[in-house]
Amino acid sequence: MVSDVDITDLRDECKVKIKRFDKDLFALPQDSIGNEIFDLRDKYPSFLSLFNHAIINIGGLENKNYSSYLLLFTNTYRDVFDHCQEVYDDLTWLENNLTDAFSYYKHYFPESVQPQVYTHISGFNQSIVVADSILSISLEKYLGAQNEYYTRLALPQYMRRRMDKSMIQYDCMRAWVSSEFETPDSVNTLASHMIYNGKVLYFLDAVFPDGPDSLKIGFTTRELGWCDDSESSMWTYLVENKLLFTTDYKTIIRFIDEAPFTAAFSNDSPGRAANWVGWQIVKSYMDENPDVSIHQLMQDWDYMKILNSSGYNP
């Protein structure tokens, strides 16, 4: 397992200060948004372009209808923004938690570049947006499972229960490491997807050493208990049905993608249950190979080697 690490000397270097793009955008006066947007561009040159093109998809400032589109967006989501401010006016707690996480990240990956963290309103699109040296949080995606907006959007409960402030820091680091170590074309079997996702979860073990497993993987305590109790039967099912090395994507996503449960295992199972198995494989591999660093693990795309060297046999 991940060893104890002292990050005291790294906190100043890795201190996170969140830039509140959401507040600055919605503070623009509606009657002159077309003129004021240039001040916002000067303050957020890289992020505004990302926001325009990849988050709300209204094109750039050169678009003759840009001001009208942006005004429509801010008018449509002003109530959502106001609600987010009630919940997230002060993000000091999140800055502190991310500072610790990025300090651990810096310890394990000393050559890494830390992103600037922003917040925005996406119109209920992506929860976390990652680009070159940018990580941004859609605050309206973390308003709590019972939030009225999610009811109106008819979002399923298994998704809503993870749309909570407790998940933000975990989703941030998951998104960042997934962008830093993107899956190559060789990740094309169920086993390779499981182990890749297991590596990401092991990374979360490293940067959140005191964090609960339930938040790292987004399972309830009951779902984690089911996985613990059913580990052997899940593995046996995958092996006996020769599923580990399938390259059929429709089959693969039934085991690793969002769902209320993993139907092949049980209606009592969580969705994405095979990712939990991948996590156990990676833990076993790292226990069996103590000389392998987390840095080496994340850069190792030889999934057969990891599987065979893990000694995993629940």
C-alpha positions in Angstrom: 0.0 0.0 0.0 0.9 3.7 -0.3 3.4 4.6 2.5 3.1 7.6 4.9 4.4 10.8 3.3 5.2 14.1 4.9 3.9 16.9 2.6 4.6 19.8 5.0 7.4 21.3 2.9 5.3 21.1 -0.3 2.2 22.9 0.8 3.4 26.4 0.0 4.6 25.4 -3.4 1.4 23.6 -4.2 -1.0 26.1 -2.7 -4.3 26.1 -4.6 -6.1 29.4 -5.2 -9.3 28.9 -7.1 -10.2 31.5 -9.7 -13.9 32.3 -9.5 -14.7 32.7 -13.2 -18.4 32.0 -12.4 -18.6 35.0 -10.1 -16.9 37.3 -12.6 -19.1 36.1 -15.5 -22.4 36.6 -13.8 -21.3 40.0 -12.4 -21.1 41.4 -16.0 -23.8 44.0 -16.4 -26.5 42.7 -18.7 -27.0 45.9 -20.6 -23.3 46.1 -21.6 -22.2 42.5 -21.6 -20.8 42.9 -25.2 -18.3 45.6 -24.0 -17.5 44.2 -20.6 -16.6 40.8 -21.9 -13.3 42.1 -23.1 -12.3 42.8 -19.6 -13.2 39.2 -18.7 -11.1 38.1 -21.7 -8.1 40.0 -20.4 -8.5 38.4 -16.9 -9.1 34.9 -18.2 -7.5 34.7 -21.7 -7.1 30.9 -21.8 -10.1 29.9 -19.8 -12.6 32.1 -21.5 -11.7 30.5 -24.9 -12.2 27.0 -23.3 -15.5 28.1 -21.8 -16.8 29.5 -25.1 -15.8 26.6 -27.3 -15.7 23.5 -25.1 -18.2 24.1 -22.3 -21.1 26.2 -23.5 -20.3 26.0 -27.2 -21.2 29.5 -28.4 -18.1 30.2 -30.4 -15.6 33.0 -29.8 -15.8 36.7 -29.5 -15.4 37.1 -33.2 -18.9 35.5 -33.6 -21.3 38.4 -34.5 -23.9 36.8 -32.3 -21.6 36.1 -29.4 -22.9 38.8 -27.0 -26.5 37.6 -27.6 -25.6 34.0 -27.0 -23.7 34.8 -23.8 -26.5 37.0 -22.5 -29.0 34.2 -23.1 -26.7 31.8 -21.2 -26.4 34.1 -18.2 -30.1 34.9 -18.1 -31.0 31.2 -18.4 -28.7 30.1 -15.6 -28.8 33.1 -13.2 -31.0 31.3 -10.7 -28.6 28.3 -10.9 -25.7 30.6 -10.3 -27.4 32.3 -7.4 -28.1 28.9 -5.8 -24.5 27.9 -6.3 -23.4 31.0 -4.4 -25.5 30.1 -1.5 -23.7 26.8 -1.3 -20.2 27.7 -2.6 -19.6 31.4 -1.8 -16.5 30.4 0.2 -14.2 27.7 -1.2 -11.4 27.9 1.3 -12.1 24.4 2.5 -11.8 23.0 -1.1 -8.6 25.1 -1.7 -7.1 23.5 1.4 -8.1 20.0 0.4 -6.8 20.4 -3.1 -3.5 21.9 -1.8 -2.9 18.7 0.2 -3.8 16.5 -2.8 -1.5 18.4 -5.2 1.2 18.3 -2.6 1.0 14.5 -2.5 0.9 14.6 -6.3 4.1 16.7 -6.4 5.8 14.3 -4.0 5.1 11.3 -6.3 5.5 13.2 -9.5 8.1 16.0 -8.9 8.3 17.0 -12.5 4.5 17.5 -12.8 2.9 20.8 -13.7 0.1 21.8 -11.4 -3.0 23.2 -13.1 -4.8 26.5 -12.3 -8.1 25.6 -10.8 -11.3 27.5 -11.8 -15.0 27.3 -11.1 -17.7 27.9 -13.7 -21.4 27.2 -14.5 -21.7 24.8 -17.4 -25.4 24.5 -17.8 -25.3 21.0 -16.3 -22.7 19.7 -18.8 -19.3 18.3 -17.7 -18.6 18.1 -14.0 -14.9 18.7 -14.3 -13.2 20.2 -17.3 -9.5 19.6 -18.0 -7.3 21.3 -20.5 -3.6 22.3 -20.8 -2.8 23.6 -17.2 -6.5 24.1 -16.5 -8.8 22.3 -14.2 -12.3 23.7 -13.8 -15.3 22.7 -11.6 -18.9 23.0 -12.7 -20.4 24.0 -9.4 -24.0 23.2 -10.3 -23.0 19.6 -10.7 -22.4 19.3 -6.9 -25.5 20.6 -5.2 -26.5 17.5 -3.3 -28.5 14.4 -4.3 -31.9 15.8 -3.4 -31.4 19.1 -5.2 -34.5 20.3 -7.1 -32.6 20.9 -10.3 -31.6 17.3 -10.5 -35.2 16.3 -10.0 -36.3 18.5 -12.8 -33.6 17.0 -15.1 -34.8 13.5 -14.1 -31.3 12.4 -13.3 -31.2 8.8 -12.0 -30.5 8.3 -8.3 -27.3 6.4 -8.8 -25.8 9.5 -10.5 -27.3 12.1 -8.2 -25.9 10.6 -5.0 -22.4 11.4 -6.3 -23.3 15.0 -7.2 -22.3 16.2 -3.8 -19.7 18.6 -2.4 -17.8 15.7 -0.8 -17.0 14.3 -4.3 -15.4 17.5 -5.7 -11.8 17.0 -4.7 -11.9 13.3 -5.7 -13.4 14.1 -9.1 -10.8 16.8 -9.7 -7.8 14.6 -9.0 -9.4 11.7 -11.0 -9.9 13.9 -14.0 -6.5 15.4 -13.8 -4.6 12.1 -13.5 -6.7 10.7 -16.3 -5.7 13.6 -18.6 -2.0 13.3 -17.6 -2.0 9.5 -18.3 -4.5 9.1 -21.1 -5.3 5.6 -22.2 -3.4 4.5 -25.3 -4.8 2.3 -28.1 -3.5 -0.8 -26.3 -6.2 -0.4 -23.7 -8.7 -2.4 -25.7 -9.7 -5.3 -23.5 -11.9 -5.5 -20.4 -8.9 -6.4 -18.3 -6.8 -3.5 -19.6 -9.7 -1.1 -18.9 -10.2 -2.6 -15.4 -6.5 -2.2 -14.6 -6.3 1.3 -16.0 -9.2 2.4 -13.8 -7.6 0.5 -10.9 -4.4 2.5 -11.4 -6.4 5.8 -11.3 -8.1 4.6 -8.0 -4.7 3.6 -6.6 -3.5 7.1 -7.5 -6.4 8.5 -5.4 -5.2 6.3 -2.6 -1.8 8.1 -2.9 -3.1 11.7 -3.0 -6.0 11.1 -0.5 -4.3 8.7 2.0 -6.9 9.4 4.7 -9.9 9.5 2.3 -12.6 6.9 2.4 -12.8 4.3 -0.4 -16.4 5.2 -0.9 -15.5 8.7 -2.1 -12.6 7.5 -4.2 -14.8 5.2 -6.3 -18.2 6.8 -5.7 -19.8 3.7 -4.1 -22.1 3.6 -1.0 -20.9 1.7 2.1 -23.4 -1.0 1.2 -22.0 -1.3 -2.3 -18.4 -1.5 -1.1 -19.5 -4.2 1.3 -21.1 -6.1 -1.6 -17.9 -5.9 -3.5 -15.9 -7.2 -0.6 -18.3 -10.1 -0.1 -18.5 -10.9 -3.8 -14.9 -10.4 -4.9 -14.3 -14.1 -5.5 -17.5 -14.6 -7.4 -17.0 -11.6 -9.6 -13.5 -12.8 -10.5 -14.7 -16.3 -11.2 -17.5 -15.1 -13.4 -15.0 -13.0 -15.5 -12.6 -15.9 -15.8 -15.0 -18.7 -16.5 -16.9 -16.7 -19.1 -13.6 -15.7 -20.8 -14.4 -12.0 -20.5 -11.1 -10.6 -19.3 -9.7 -10.3 -22.8 -12.8 -9.5 -24.8 -12.4 -6.5 -27.1 -16.1 -6.1 -27.7 -16.7 -2.5 -26.5 -20.4 -3.1 -25.8 -19.5 -5.9 -23.5 -16.7 -3.9 -21.8 -18.9 -0.9 -21.0 -21.4 -3.2 -19.2 -18.8 -3.8 -16.6 -17.0 -0.4 -16.3 -19.4 2.3 -17.2 -22.1 4.2 -15.3 -25.1 2.1 -14.5 -27.4 1.5 -11.5 -25.8 -2.0 -11.2 -23.6 -4.4 -13.0 -26.2 -6.7 -14.4 -23.9 -9.6 -15.1 -22.9 -9.8 -11.5 -26.1 -9.0 -9.6 -28.9 -6.5 -9.3 -27.4 -5.8 -5.8 -24.0 -4.9 -7.3 -22.9 -1.3 -8.0 -22.5 -0.2 -11.6 -18.8 -0.1 -12.6 -18.1 -3.0 -10.3 -15.3 -4.3 -12.5 -13.3 -1.2 -11.8 -13.3 -2.1 -8.1 -11.8 -5.5 -9.1 -9.2 -3.7 -11.2 -8.4 -1.6 -8.1 -7.8 -4.8 -6.1 -5.5 -6.2 -8.9 -3.4 -3.0 -8.8 -3.2 -3.1 -5.0 -2.1 -6.7 -5.2 0.5 -5.9 -7.9 2.0 -3.0 -5.8 2.1 -5.2 -2.7 3.8 -8.0 -4.7 6.3 -5.5 -6.3 7.3 -3.0 -3.5 10.1 -1.6 -5.7 7.7 -0.2 -8.2 6.8 3.4 -7.6 3.5 5.1 -8.3 5.2 7.0 -11.0 6.3 3.8 -12.7 2.9 2.3 -12.2 1.1 5.1 -14.0 3.5 5.0 -16.9 3.4 1.2 -17.3 0.9 0.2 -20.1 1.8 -3.5 -20.0 -1.4 -4.7 -18.5 -0.6 -8.4 -19.0 2.5 -7.9 -17.0 0.6 -6.1 -14.2 -2.1 -8.8 -14.2 0.4 -11.7 -14.2 2.7 -10.2 -11.6 -0.1 -9.2 -9.3 -0.7 -12.7 -7.9 -4.3 -11.8 -7.8 -6.5 -14.8 -7.0 -9.3 -13.9 -4.6 
